[in-house]
Amino acid sequence: HPVSNPLTEDHFKEGLSLLSKTGNGLAHAFVKFEAREKELTDITLIQSFIHLRYVDLSDNLLQDLSPLSCLTHLLWLKVDNNRLTSAALDELPYLQIASFANNHIKDTCGINHPRLASLSLKGNEIEVISGLDPVKLSNLHTLELRSNSLKSTAGLQLPKLKTLYLAQNSITQIEGMENMTQLTTLHLRDNLLEHLDGFSESLTSLQYVNLRGNAVSNIQEVAKLQKLPLLRALVLLDNPCMDEGDYRMETLVLLPRLERLDKDFFEEDERLDAEDVRQRRREEELELEREREREKELELELVRYQDDPKRATDGLDL
């Protein structure tokens, strides 16, 4: 247990800044406070500074943030690199940006700030996403969950989310993203994905997907991304499927609307070659379908011939 080291008046004398109008505009107060790398264990005194809007308490030894509940004007909060096991706080009506990176947070419960737009929980110990209420978090557009212990994307029913960072987890399954109609950017780098099931047709805004460093071995898995109508950029570097012959061309054949693969844009001649391959495959599939139809007709004719004794006898006479 760390030695008790609470906030003091001296910390505030050193860390307060940004004088601003308060209330009806006739009074003034400092609205920004920074106390980094102070080995703080207790922030009870912060309750007296109710006009604070910007608070940075990173790189301390904090385990309890409950005194922040008094800061009802708070707009921006950063508490990275502490000893927090939860990000839960009483509702802060104006909080827009919050970062709890590199703590020991176990879950995503207790985050219910109605104006929250950007939330970082990277570098924690979260295994399951739960408690993120889409009604209370209706303004959340950026969520950072990189470097946790997630195994699935379940629990992310956030219809207003636009950017989602899930890199460096242990994700093996994509699921529960059906309502994320405004999502444009999805980072899944360095996970354990072998298959690309779970991408929903309702992801109608998704333009960029980063799958670098996963375990996709069959390039045909990419075909499952055809249901994403606006997908324009895809990263597949460091997947086993890169070892397949002409992996770049095969990806473009499967995803004709794609503009960029692994940071490189497709050239016009590549698009023409891919269209030729698609046309040839369509013709081959048509020919196979005709062949199957002919085989079915022959089988039916043989069945009719065997079921008709007279035709069978006539056949013997001939």
C-alpha positions in Angstrom: 0.0 0.0 0.0 1.4 3.4 -0.9 2.1 5.9 1.9 -0.7 8.4 2.2 0.0 11.5 0.1 -3.1 13.7 -0.3 -3.6 16.8 -2.3 -2.6 20.0 -0.5 -3.1 23.7 -0.9 0.5 23.9 -2.2 -0.4 21.5 -5.1 -3.2 23.9 -6.1 -1.0 26.9 -5.8 1.4 25.2 -8.3 -1.1 23.5 -10.6 -4.0 26.0 -11.0 -4.2 28.0 -14.2 -6.6 29.5 -16.8 -8.6 32.2 -15.1 -12.1 32.3 -16.5 -15.5 33.8 -15.9 -18.0 31.8 -13.8 -21.7 31.8 -13.1 -23.3 35.0 -14.3 -20.0 36.3 -15.7 -19.3 38.7 -12.8 -17.0 36.4 -10.9 -13.7 34.7 -12.0 -12.0 31.4 -11.0 -9.2 29.2 -12.1 -10.7 26.4 -14.2 -7.7 24.3 -15.1 -5.7 22.1 -12.7 -2.7 19.8 -13.3 -0.9 17.6 -10.7 1.1 15.0 -12.6 3.8 12.8 -11.0 3.1 13.9 -7.5 2.6 10.3 -6.0 -0.8 11.4 -4.9 -3.1 8.9 -3.2 -6.0 11.1 -2.1 -7.7 14.0 -4.0 -10.4 14.9 -1.4 -9.4 18.5 -1.4 -10.4 18.9 -5.0 -14.0 19.0 -3.9 -13.6 22.6 -2.9 -12.7 23.7 -6.4 -16.1 23.3 -8.0 -15.4 25.5 -11.0 -12.7 23.3 -12.5 -13.3 22.3 -16.1 -9.9 20.7 -17.1 -8.2 18.3 -14.7 -5.1 16.2 -15.3 -4.1 13.8 -12.5 -2.0 11.4 -14.5 1.0 9.5 -13.3 0.0 9.3 -9.6 -1.0 6.5 -7.2 -4.8 7.1 -7.2 -7.3 4.4 -6.5 -10.4 6.5 -5.8 -11.8 9.2 -8.0 -15.1 9.8 -6.1 -14.2 13.4 -5.1 -14.4 14.4 -8.7 -18.2 13.9 -8.6 -18.4 17.5 -7.1 -16.9 19.0 -10.3 -20.2 19.4 -12.2 -18.6 21.8 -14.6 -15.8 19.4 -15.7 -15.3 19.2 -19.5 -12.0 17.3 -19.7 -10.4 14.7 -17.5 -7.2 12.8 -17.7 -6.2 10.2 -15.1 -3.7 8.0 -17.0 -1.1 5.8 -15.2 -2.7 5.5 -11.8 -3.9 2.5 -9.8 -7.6 2.7 -10.7 -9.6 -0.5 -10.9 -12.8 1.2 -12.1 -13.7 4.1 -14.3 -17.1 4.5 -12.6 -18.1 8.0 -11.6 -21.3 9.9 -10.7 -22.8 11.4 -13.8 -20.8 14.5 -14.9 -23.3 16.5 -17.1 -20.7 18.4 -19.2 -17.8 16.0 -19.4 -16.8 15.6 -23.1 -13.3 14.0 -23.1 -12.0 11.4 -20.6 -8.9 9.3 -20.5 -8.3 6.4 -18.0 -5.4 4.8 -19.9 -2.9 2.4 -18.3 -4.6 1.6 -15.1 -6.0 -1.7 -13.7 -9.6 -1.2 -14.7 -11.5 -4.5 -15.0 -14.8 -3.5 -16.7 -16.6 -0.7 -18.5 -19.4 -0.2 -16.0 -20.4 3.2 -14.5 -19.6 5.4 -17.4 -22.7 7.4 -18.0 -21.8 11.0 -18.9 -24.4 12.3 -21.4 -22.0 14.7 -23.3 -19.1 12.3 -23.4 -17.6 12.3 -26.9 -14.2 10.7 -26.6 -13.3 7.9 -24.1 -9.9 6.2 -23.7 -9.6 3.0 -21.7 -6.5 1.6 -23.4 -3.9 -0.3 -21.5 -6.2 -1.8 -18.8 -7.4 -5.3 -17.9 -10.9 -5.3 -19.4 -12.0 -8.8 -20.6 -15.7 -8.1 -21.4 -17.5 -5.0 -22.5 -20.6 -4.3 -20.5 -22.6 -1.4 -19.1 -22.1 1.0 -22.0 -25.6 2.4 -22.3 -26.3 3.7 -25.8 -29.0 6.1 -24.5 -26.7 7.7 -21.9 -23.7 7.7 -24.2 -25.6 9.0 -27.2 -22.8 11.5 -28.0 -19.8 9.1 -27.8 -18.1 9.0 -31.2 -14.5 7.8 -30.3 -13.8 4.8 -28.1 -10.2 3.6 -27.3 -10.0 0.0 -25.9 -6.5 -0.9 -27.3 -4.3 -3.2 -25.2 -6.9 -4.9 -23.0 -7.9 -8.6 -22.6 -11.0 -8.6 -24.8 -11.9 -11.9 -26.6 -15.0 -10.6 -28.4 -16.5 -7.3 -29.7 -19.8 -8.1 -27.9 -21.3 -5.3 -25.8 -20.6 -2.4 -28.2 -24.2 -1.4 -29.0 -23.3 2.3 -29.5 -25.1 3.6 -32.6 -23.4 7.0 -32.6 -19.8 5.6 -32.4 -17.6 6.6 -35.4 -14.1 5.5 -34.5 -13.3 2.3 -32.5 -9.8 1.1 -31.4 -9.6 -2.6 -30.5 -6.0 -3.3 -31.4 -3.8 -5.5 -29.2 -6.4 -7.6 -27.5 -7.2 -11.3 -27.8 -10.3 -11.0 -30.0 -11.3 -14.2 -31.8 -14.8 -13.3 -32.7 -16.6 -10.2 -34.2 -20.1 -9.9 -32.9 -22.8 -7.6 -31.6 -22.0 -4.7 -33.9 -25.3 -4.6 -35.8 -26.5 -1.2 -34.5 -23.2 0.7 -35.2 -24.5 2.4 -38.3 -22.3 5.4 -38.0 -19.0 3.6 -37.5 -16.4 4.7 -40.1 -13.1 3.4 -38.7 -12.4 0.1 -37.0 -8.9 -0.9 -35.7 -8.5 -4.6 -35.0 -4.7 -4.9 -35.4 -2.8 -7.6 -33.5 -5.7 -9.8 -32.4 -6.4 -13.5 -33.0 -9.0 -13.4 -35.8 -9.0 -16.4 -38.2 -12.4 -15.8 -39.7 -14.2 -12.6 -40.7 -17.7 -13.6 -39.8 -19.7 -11.1 -37.8 -19.5 -8.0 -40.0 -23.1 -6.9 -40.4 -24.8 -5.4 -43.4 -26.0 -2.6 -41.1 -22.4 -1.3 -40.9 -23.3 1.1 -43.7 -20.7 3.8 -42.9 -17.6 1.6 -42.3 -14.8 2.8 -44.6 -11.6 1.7 -43.0 -10.8 -1.7 -41.4 -7.3 -2.5 -40.0 -6.8 -6.3 -39.5 -3.0 -6.3 -39.5 -1.3 -9.0 -37.4 -4.2 -11.4 -37.1 -4.5 -15.1 -38.1 -6.5 -14.9 -41.4 -5.0 -17.7 -43.5 -7.5 -18.0 -46.3 -7.8 -15.0 -48.6 -11.4 -16.1 -49.4 -12.4 -14.8 -45.9 -12.1 -11.3 -47.4 -15.3 -12.0 -49.4 -17.2 -11.7 -46.1 -16.5 -8.0 -46.3 -18.5 -7.6 -49.5 -21.5 -6.7 -47.3 -19.8 -3.4 -46.3 -21.0 -1.0 -49.0 -18.6 1.9 -48.2 -15.4 -0.1 -47.4 -12.6 1.7 -49.2 -9.4 0.9 -47.2 -8.3 -2.4 -45.8 -5.1 -3.5 -44.0 -4.2 -7.2 -44.0 -0.4 -7.0 -43.5 1.2 -9.7 -41.3 -1.7 -12.2 -41.8 -0.9 -15.7 -43.2 -3.1 -15.1 -46.3 -0.4 -12.7 -47.5 1.6 -15.8 -48.5 -1.1 -16.9 -51.0 -0.3 -16.3 -54.7 -1.1 -12.8 -55.9 -2.8 -11.9 -52.7 -3.2 -8.2 -53.7 -5.0 -9.1 -56.9 -7.2 -11.7 -55.3 -8.3 -9.1 -52.7 -9.3 -6.6 -55.4 -11.2 -9.4 -57.2 -13.2 -10.1 -54.1 -13.7 -6.4 -53.1 -14.0 -4.4 -56.4 -14.9 -1.2 -54.5 -11.7 -1.2 -52.5 -9.4 1.8 -53.1 -6.5 1.0 -50.9 -4.9 -2.2 -49.5 -2.1 -2.1 -46.9 -1.7 1.7 -47.4 -1.2 1.5 -51.2 -3.8 2.6 -53.6 -4.8 0.4 -56.5 -3.8 1.5 -60.0 -6.1 1.6 -62.9 -4.4 -1.3 -64.7 -4.8 -3.4 -61.5 -8.6 -2.7 -61.6 -8.8 -3.7 -65.2 -7.0 -7.0 -64.6 -9.2 -7.7 -61.6 -12.3 -7.1 -63.7 -11.0 -9.5 -66.3 -10.5 -12.2 -63.6 -14.0 -11.6 -62.3 -15.5 -11.8 -65.8 -13.6 -15.0 -66.6 -14.8 -16.6 -63.3 -18.4 -15.5 -64.0 -18.2 -17.3 -67.4 -16.7 -20.4 -65.8 -19.4 -20.4 -63.1 -22.1 -20.1 -65.8 -20.6 -23.0 -67.8 -20.5 -25.1 -64.6 -24.1 -24.3 -63.9 -25.1 -25.3 -67.5 -23.1 -28.6 -67.1 -24.9 -29.3 -63.8 -28.3 -28.7 -65.5 -27.4 -31.0 -68.3 -26.4 -33.7 -65.8 -29.7 -33.3 -64.0 -31.7 -33.6 -67.2 -29.8 -36.8 -68.1 -30.4 -38.2 -64.6 -34.2 -37.5 -64.9 -34.3 -39.0 -68.4 -32.6 -42.1 -67.1 -35.1 -42.4 -64.2 -38.1 -42.0 -66.6 -36.6 -44.6 -68.9 -36.2 -47.1 -66.0 -39.7 -46.4 -64.7 -41.4 -47.0 -68.1 -41.4 -50.8 -68.9 -42.6 -50.3 -72.4 -39.7 -47.9 -73.2 -37.3 -50.3 -71.6 -38.7 -53.2 -73.8 -38.6 -51.0 -76.9 -35.0 -50.2 -76.1 -34.2 -54.0 -76.0 -36.0 -54.6 -79.3 -33.9 -52.0 -80.9 
